[in-house]
Structures are given as C-alpha cells and as structure tokens.
Amino acid sequence: MLFPDGVIVINKPAGPTSHDIVAVMRRALRRSPVADGRSTTKVGHTGTLDPLASGVLPLVLGKATRLAQFLTSAEKEYEADVELGVSTTTLDRGGEVVERERTRDVAALTRDMIDEAVAEFRGTHLQQPPKYSAKKIDGDRAYDLARRNAPVRLQPVAVTAREIEIIEWSRNRLRLRLVCSAGYYVRSLAEAIGDRLGTGAHLAGLVRTRSGEFTLDRAVGLEMLEQAPQEAAARVIPLSDLLTGLPAVVLTVEGTVLASRGGFIGVAHVAHVQGDGPWPQSGRVRLLHPDGRLVALAEPRAGLLHPGVVLE
C-alpha cells in the first residue's frame, strides 16, 4: 500500500468543497499499487472548510479515521479578509449583495472604532451560525432550507476566539488573524463586526493556516497528490506522531496484546510512563507499543487504563 495509515494535510484551494478533496484522495488511493488492484482504505476529514476558503484540510487515512473525532475538536487558526460596507446573503463573497440600512459610512471609520469592534469578539461568546451552513435542522441542511426560502432557525452557540489580531486595515478592507475553537464561523464574525461598526460587512477571503497540530508548512498541494503520489505518500503523518499533546505510556509486549483486545491496563503491563511523568489519573492517554507505534487511546478508570479506541 502506497499511502500508510495516518494524516495527510492538504493545502485546499478556494473553490472545491471538502468532499471534493476527499474524492481526489480516494482517486489517488485507487491508483496506488495494491494486491488486488483495489483500495479499501478509508478516508475522512477533520472538519469542513468552506468552498471559498483555502488552506489546511487534514485528511485521515485508514486507521486514523478512528481518531477523527479527537482531531476535529482542536482549535483552528485563520487569516481572514473582511470587506466593510457590503453585506451578502451568505455572509461571504459568494452570496448576493443585501441592501441594509447603515448607521455609519466606511469613510467615517477610525482605527479606534475598528479596535473597539474587534475587541468585543475576543474570548467566549454566543455566535449565531449562518443560515447558509451545513448545520442540520430536523434532518435538513440549513443551506438547503435557505435556498428554498424556508424558515431557518438556528440557536446561537458558545464559541471562543482565543486571539483576534488586526494585521492590516485599509479603507474598506480589514485583515485579521484569528485563533478560535472548533465550530467557529468566521463568516459570522465578519457580519458581526460590520453590524458593530454600523457599516455592514462580509467575509471576502479566508485561509486556514492551522488546524490543531497541522500547519500549512506540512501541507500537500492537489498537484502533488494527483501527479506525484509517491512524494505525497511520504508526507503522511504516521499514527505515532498524532495527538502528541496527550500523555503516553509505553506498554510491555504482554500489555500490547492485552490493549489490542480492549483489556484493562495496569502498572504491570506498562514498561514506563513517557517522560517519566506520573500515572495518568484523568483524560485520554496514548498507549504505545514498545517500538513506539500507537496501539490505542485509553481513559483511566479506578487506577487502570481502559482502551476506548484500539488501532492495532
């Protein structure tokens, strides 16, 4: 198999959907040399990226699909271009212009006004998801309802913007760097800033520069994936290098066999705690084979470690 289990970080261009990128990856896998001429390797992503956005889109391959739920919840980092003075139906440049009453002209804005408006959205607050979003309402996607002009009732969601930095402001263009929680809609931020300023606004451009531990400098372009699959396969991040922020214990050979069967792990089954740390008492723990391979993710229970996601 050319592509090993793990994560390949794609530098998604603006235009294709995240599902389109997954389809490109599946085609690359089908072209990979396998014994029966077919590939059954599973492929998934760790959180969608809007079609008009570009940047980091991590794809999980093979056994790494079992870790997608943990990778999806990681914080994200973006560079966003906000156009002030123009509102749209979709809150980004792909929508139709919406005429709204403005309380302030863009020409009247000052840097202090911009600073105060942006500062309001740092930290944790309730955010209204866009009606043109993939959120489901009674089984229907919100964007499908919106396109049919049906009522779209989405409840505000608590989100966190750990950092919002103004990179540049020039007339009607505002460029921001944003570090935020999973599930954060940068389109909604653009609209909210426009409402706060009284000018209206929409998201004119968006680049995701980081998704959890995955950054643009580790990303593969679609050209490499389609034209140089061997080179792309060499860039796959192996299972042993994922979720490295979690504590880890190195198992004995007997412990590895027990963990691979979902059995509880005690001190006798552990060669050592990585980094000579204490025995884990809470949270998730990586269970490693003596050679460093990731065997499972476990959670402490009554002094033992219970494998919840088994990879071996």
HELIX and SHEET records of a PDB file:
HELIX    1   1 SER A   18  ARG A   31  1                                  14    
HELIX    2   2 GLY A   62  LEU A   67  5                                   6    
HELIX    3   3 ALA A   68  THR A   72  1                                   5    
HELIX    4   4 VAL A  106  ALA A  108  5                                   3    
HELIX    5   5 ARG A  111  ALA A  119  1                                   9    
HELIX    6   6 ALA A  142  ARG A  147  1                                   6    
HELIX    7   7 VAL A  186  LEU A  197  1                                  12    
HELIX    8   8 LEU A  216  ARG A  218  5                                   3    
HELIX    9   9 LEU A  222  GLN A  227  1                                   6    
HELIX   10  10 PRO A  229  ALA A  233  1                                   5    
HELIX   11  11 LEU A  239  ASP A  241  5                                   3    
HELIX   12  12 VAL A  253  SER A  260  1                                   8    
HELIX   13  13 VAL A  267  HIS A  269  5                                   3    
HELIX   14  14 GLN A  274  ASP A  276  5                                   3    
SHEET    1   A 4 VAL A  43  HIS A  45  0                                        
SHEET    2   A 4 SER A  54  LEU A  61 -1                                        
SHEET    3   A 4 GLY A   6  LYS A  12 -1                                        
SHEET    4   A 4 ILE A 237  PRO A 238 -1                                        
SHEET    1   B 7 VAL A  43  HIS A  45  0                                        
SHEET    2   B 7 SER A  54  LEU A  61 -1                                        
SHEET    3   B 7 ALA A 201  SER A 211  1                                        
SHEET    4   B 7 LYS A  76  LEU A  84 -1                                        
SHEET    5   B 7 ARG A 173  CYS A 180 -1                                        
SHEET    6   B 7 VAL A 157  SER A 170 -1                                        
SHEET    7   B 7 GLY A 123  GLN A 127 -1                                        
SHEET    1   C 4 VAL A  43  HIS A  45  0                                        
SHEET    2   C 4 SER A  54  LEU A  61 -1                                        
SHEET    3   C 4 ALA A 201  SER A 211  1                                        
SHEET    4   C 4 PHE A 214  THR A 215 -1                                        
SHEET    1   D 2 SER A  87  THR A  88  0                                        
SHEET    2   D 2 VAL A  97  VAL A  98 -1                                        
SHEET    1   E 2 LYS A 136  ILE A 137  0                                        
SHEET    2   E 2 ASP A 140  ARG A 141 -1                                        
SHEET    1   F 5 VAL A 270  VAL A 273  0                                        
SHEET    2   F 5 ALA A 248  LEU A 251 -1                                        
SHEET    3   F 5 VAL A 285  LEU A 288  1                                        
SHEET    4   F 5 LEU A 294  ARG A 301 -1                                        
SHEET    5   F 5 LEU A 304  VAL A 310 -1                                        
END                                                                             
